[in-house]
Amino acid sequence: LVGRSLARLSSGKVGFAILVEGQFDVKAMHSFGFTNTVGLLGGAFTPMQAELLAKWTNQLVLMFDGDKAGQGHSERCLNILSYYGWTPLEGRTAPNRRIFNSCNAVLPGGKDPDSYLRKSGGYFMRKLVAEAMRKAQMRLPEGLENV
């Protein structure tokens, strides 16, 4: 996971982590104050990474590219997360496992987090994250309650 050292500390403070696809997305998210962001390399996500994230937080927002490939990565991640007890909006859950919450924040127009932030800014990214978390009935942290 790219950016994990800073995201580990930040995720515990804000109450959730954001998972993006690559290094540039992580750098952009961190530069706009989303230091609770970690990234995958090449879209690869493993059960071991899921378990590592579970040590930091019990809420995860997936934010992959809005194109078809990015949403395919998102679906694969949700499948891995559901096995480990992360429950996405669709309600998949693994029996006898600790339950975590996850949601998929879809970026409009097929954009990636980096280009979306450069065009729209941090306020609209916070709004997008808050809307995805509300839709999945996740607990909103203090900074996102009024967005």
Buried (B, 14 or more C-beta within 10 A) or exposed (E): BBBBEBBBEBBBEBBBBBBBBBBBBBBBBBEBEBBBBBBBEEBEBEEEBBEBBBEBBBBBBBBBBBBEEBBEBBEBBBEBBBBBBBBBBEEBBBEEEEEBBBBBBBBEEBBBBBBBBEEBEEEBBBEBBBBBBBEBEBEBBEEBEEB
